[in-house]
């Protein structure tokens, strides 16, 4: 990846992110947003030139899109409320899962599974990273817990 951009502020605008970039290319954007904003944000990110993958995550899961129109959806891990210790760092853990999977050359589906698995591992700990385990262990624990139904993507006109 030539350039990685990671945003948590809910704004799908890339112009300000490109400033200072040597080649003006953004390969990946991971964005936290409300479910209602997902279709608009994904479309906007791709139209603004994301070259590899745009991912929008929210509590129920995530949706990703690539140039050319391919999309993926993944529900979040089913965790009992009493297992959630702190949500601080969950978005960072999510992004790390996407990044690691892409770096390893995994299919997008597996990258998104690792992303939600990493976020789930993170929220089980009172600290931002103590709950994170190796990728295969995060995936195994998430598979055991199960996933929420895949979130629907509402079309934007």
C-alpha positions as CSV (number, residue, x, y, z in Angstrom):
1,X,0.0,0.0,0.0
2,X,1.4,3.4,-0.9
3,X,-0.6,5.4,1.6
4,X,-2.9,4.4,4.4
5,X,-5.5,6.8,5.8
6,X,-7.5,6.0,8.9
7,X,-10.3,8.3,10.1
8,X,-12.6,8.1,13.1
9,X,-14.4,11.4,12.8
10,X,-17.2,10.3,10.6
11,X,-16.3,12.5,7.7
12,X,-15.8,10.9,4.3
13,X,-13.8,13.7,2.8
14,X,-10.4,12.9,1.4
15,X,-9.2,16.3,0.1
16,X,-7.6,17.3,3.4
17,X,-6.1,13.8,3.9
18,X,-4.2,14.0,0.6
19,X,-2.3,17.2,1.5
20,X,1.4,16.4,1.8
21,X,1.0,13.1,-0.1
22,X,3.8,12.5,-2.6
23,X,1.7,10.6,-5.1
24,X,-1.8,11.8,-4.2
25,X,-3.0,8.2,-3.9
26,X,-5.0,6.8,-1.0
27,X,-5.2,3.0,-1.1
28,X,-7.3,2.4,2.0
29,X,-9.7,4.3,4.2
30,X,-11.3,2.9,7.4
31,X,-14.0,5.2,8.7
32,X,-16.3,5.0,11.7
33,X,-19.8,6.2,10.9
34,X,-23.5,5.7,11.7
35,X,-25.3,3.0,9.8
36,X,-27.4,5.5,8.0
37,X,-24.4,7.2,6.5
38,X,-22.7,4.0,5.2
39,X,-23.9,4.0,1.6
40,X,-23.3,7.7,1.1
41,X,-19.8,7.5,2.7
42,X,-18.7,4.4,0.7
43,X,-19.8,6.0,-2.5
44,X,-18.1,9.2,-1.7
45,X,-14.8,7.6,-0.7
46,X,-14.7,5.5,-3.9
47,X,-15.6,8.6,-6.1
48,X,-12.9,10.5,-4.4
49,X,-10.3,8.0,-5.5
50,X,-9.7,5.3,-2.9
51,X,-7.7,2.9,-5.0
52,X,-8.0,-0.4,-3.1
53,X,-10.7,-0.5,-0.4
54,X,-13.0,1.8,1.6
55,X,-14.4,0.4,4.9
56,X,-17.1,1.9,7.1
57,X,-17.6,0.3,10.5
58,X,-20.3,0.8,13.1
59,X,-21.5,-1.2,16.1
60,X,-23.6,-3.8,14.1
61,X,-20.7,-4.6,11.7
62,X,-19.1,-3.1,8.7
63,X,-19.4,-2.6,4.9
64,X,-16.5,-2.4,2.5
65,X,-16.4,-1.3,-1.2
66,X,-13.7,-1.4,-3.9
67,X,-13.4,0.5,-7.1
68,X,-15.5,-1.2,-9.7
69,X,-18.5,-1.6,-7.4
70,X,-17.7,-4.8,-5.5
71,X,-19.0,-4.6,-1.9
72,X,-18.7,-6.8,1.2
73,X,-20.6,-6.9,4.5
74,X,-19.7,-8.4,7.9
75,X,-21.8,-8.5,11.1
76,X,-20.1,-7.8,14.4
77,X,-19.2,-10.5,16.9
78,X,-22.1,-11.5,19.3
79,X,-20.8,-10.5,22.7
80,X,-22.9,-10.6,25.9
81,X,-23.2,-7.1,27.4
82,X,-21.4,-8.2,30.5
83,X,-18.3,-9.1,28.5
84,X,-17.9,-5.5,27.2
85,X,-15.4,-3.8,29.6
86,X,-14.5,-0.7,27.4
87,X,-15.0,0.3,23.8
88,X,-11.9,2.6,23.8
89,X,-9.6,1.3,21.2
90,X,-12.2,-0.9,19.4
91,X,-12.0,1.1,16.2
92,X,-8.2,1.0,16.2
93,X,-8.3,-2.8,16.7
94,X,-10.9,-3.0,13.8
95,X,-8.6,-1.0,11.5
96,X,-5.6,-3.1,12.5
97,X,-7.5,-6.3,11.5
98,X,-8.3,-4.9,8.1
99,X,-4.7,-3.7,7.6
100,X,-3.1,-7.0,8.7
101,X,-5.4,-9.0,6.5
102,X,-4.7,-6.9,3.4
103,X,-1.0,-6.9,4.2
104,X,-1.1,-10.8,4.3
105,X,-3.0,-10.9,1.0
106,X,-6.2,-12.3,2.5
107,X,-9.5,-12.1,0.7
108,X,-11.5,-9.1,1.9
109,X,-14.1,-11.3,3.5
110,X,-11.4,-12.7,5.9
111,X,-10.0,-9.2,6.5
112,X,-13.4,-8.0,7.6
113,X,-13.9,-11.0,9.9
114,X,-10.5,-10.4,11.5
115,X,-11.5,-6.7,11.9
116,X,-14.7,-7.4,13.8
117,X,-12.9,-10.2,15.8
118,X,-10.1,-7.8,16.8
119,X,-12.6,-5.2,17.8
120,X,-14.5,-7.8,19.9
121,X,-11.3,-8.9,21.6
122,X,-10.5,-5.3,22.4
123,X,-13.7,-4.5,24.1
124,X,-13.4,-7.5,26.5
125,X,-10.4,-5.7,28.2
126,X,-10.5,-2.5,30.3
127,X,-7.3,-1.4,28.3
128,X,-7.1,-0.5,24.7
129,X,-4.9,-3.5,23.6
130,X,-4.6,-6.0,26.4
131,X,-7.4,-8.1,24.9
132,X,-5.9,-8.4,21.5
133,X,-4.5,-11.9,20.7
134,X,-2.9,-13.3,17.6
135,X,-5.1,-13.2,14.5
136,X,-5.9,-16.9,14.4
137,X,-7.0,-16.8,18.1
138,X,-9.1,-13.7,17.6
139,X,-10.8,-15.4,14.6
140,X,-11.4,-18.7,16.5
141,X,-12.9,-16.9,19.5
142,X,-15.2,-14.8,17.2
143,X,-16.3,-17.9,15.2
144,X,-17.2,-19.6,18.5
145,X,-19.2,-16.5,19.7
146,X,-20.9,-16.1,16.4
147,X,-21.7,-13.0,14.3
148,X,-24.6,-10.7,14.1
149,X,-26.7,-10.9,10.9
150,X,-25.0,-9.1,8.1
151,X,-26.1,-5.4,8.1
152,X,-28.2,-4.4,5.1
153,X,-26.8,-1.7,2.8
154,X,-29.4,0.9,1.9
155,X,-29.1,2.3,-1.6
156,X,-28.4,5.9,-2.1
157,X,-29.9,7.8,-5.0
